[in-house]
Amino acid sequence: MSLNFSHIKGDTFEAVNFEIKIDNVVVDLTDTIIRMQLRKEYGGVVALSLTSVANAGITITDAVNGLFKINEQVINADAYNYIYDIQFDFDGVIKTYISGNFLIKNDVTR
């Protein structure tokens, strides 16, 4: 699934909730590690890295029902139109279901 975001640097990013289904069947996220990274280019330097490990930016809210969220947080990465994806580690089986662009714009008021 392709999903694009837009955010102003230094502002609080509102939480985004997700439900993962494949062919209309809920994906069980029990014991799954979820990771998300923003980069300027494929293989480039990581501008922002989030994970569900210890709720470091991502929280699995209802594992059995495939629910997770990107937590509310201040995102202060440099202004740029980044690429990102969200990767799921099912005990060594890696799947990427969500990707897109993540535009961070400069703020005016500081």
C-alpha positions as CSV (number, residue, x, y, z in Angstrom):
1,M,0.0,0.0,0.0
2,S,1.3,3.4,-0.9
3,L,0.6,6.2,1.7
4,N,2.0,9.7,1.7
5,F,2.5,12.0,4.6
6,S,3.2,15.8,5.0
7,H,4.5,17.4,8.1
8,I,6.1,20.7,9.3
9,K,9.6,20.3,10.8
10,G,9.5,20.6,14.6
11,D,5.7,20.3,14.9
12,T,4.0,17.4,16.8
13,F,3.1,14.6,14.4
14,E,-0.3,13.3,15.2
15,A,-0.7,9.6,15.9
16,V,-1.6,7.5,12.8
17,N,-3.5,4.3,13.4
18,F,-3.2,1.3,11.1
19,E,-5.0,-2.0,10.6
20,I,-3.1,-4.6,8.6
21,K,-5.2,-7.0,6.5
22,I,-4.1,-9.3,3.6
23,D,-6.9,-10.4,1.3
24,N,-9.4,-9.1,4.0
25,V,-7.8,-11.3,6.7
26,V,-6.4,-9.6,9.7
27,V,-2.6,-10.1,10.1
28,D,-1.7,-11.2,13.7
29,L,1.1,-8.9,15.0
30,T,1.8,-11.0,18.1
31,D,5.6,-11.1,18.6
32,T,6.1,-9.0,15.5
33,I,8.7,-6.2,15.3
34,I,7.7,-3.2,13.2
35,R,10.2,-0.8,11.8
36,M,9.9,2.4,9.8
37,Q,12.7,4.6,8.3
38,L,12.8,7.8,6.4
39,R,15.7,8.3,3.9
40,K,16.4,10.8,1.1
41,E,17.3,8.0,-1.3
42,Y,17.3,4.2,-1.3
43,G,20.3,3.0,0.7
44,G,21.0,6.6,1.9
45,V,21.4,7.9,5.4
46,V,18.5,7.3,7.8
47,A,16.8,10.6,8.7
48,L,14.3,9.1,11.1
49,S,14.1,5.6,12.5
50,L,11.1,4.2,14.4
51,T,10.4,0.8,15.8
52,S,7.9,-1.1,18.0
53,V,10.7,-2.4,20.2
54,A,10.1,-0.6,23.5
55,N,7.5,1.6,21.8
56,A,10.3,3.6,20.2
57,G,7.9,5.6,17.9
58,I,5.6,2.7,16.9
59,T,3.1,0.9,19.2
60,I,1.3,-2.3,18.5
61,T,-2.1,-1.5,20.0
62,D,-4.0,-4.8,19.4
63,A,-1.7,-7.5,18.1
64,V,-4.4,-10.1,17.4
65,N,-6.5,-7.7,15.4
66,G,-3.5,-6.3,13.4
67,L,-3.6,-2.8,14.9
68,F,-0.6,-0.6,15.4
69,K,0.1,3.1,15.3
70,I,2.9,5.6,14.6
71,N,3.0,7.4,18.0
72,E,2.4,11.1,18.4
73,Q,5.8,12.7,18.5
74,V,7.8,15.8,17.5
75,I,9.5,15.1,14.2
76,N,12.5,17.4,13.7
77,A,14.2,16.0,10.6
78,D,15.5,18.4,8.0
79,A,13.0,19.6,5.4
80,Y,12.9,17.2,2.4
81,N,10.6,14.9,0.5
82,Y,11.8,11.6,2.0
83,I,10.9,8.0,1.0
84,Y,9.8,5.6,3.7
85,D,8.5,2.1,4.3
86,I,7.1,0.2,7.2
87,Q,8.6,-3.3,7.6
88,F,7.2,-6.2,9.6
89,D,9.5,-8.9,11.1
90,F,7.4,-12.0,11.7
91,D,10.2,-14.0,13.6
92,G,12.6,-13.7,10.7
93,V,10.1,-13.5,7.8
94,I,10.3,-9.9,6.6
95,K,7.4,-8.2,4.8
96,T,7.0,-4.6,3.7
97,Y,3.3,-3.7,3.3
98,I,3.4,0.2,3.5
99,S,5.6,2.7,1.7
100,G,5.5,6.1,0.2
101,N,6.7,9.7,0.5
102,F,7.1,11.6,3.7
103,L,7.3,15.4,3.0
104,I,8.8,17.5,5.8
105,K,8.4,21.2,5.2
106,N,10.3,24.0,7.0
107,D,8.5,25.9,9.7
108,V,8.3,29.7,9.6
109,T,7.6,30.5,13.2
110,R,10.3,29.5,15.7
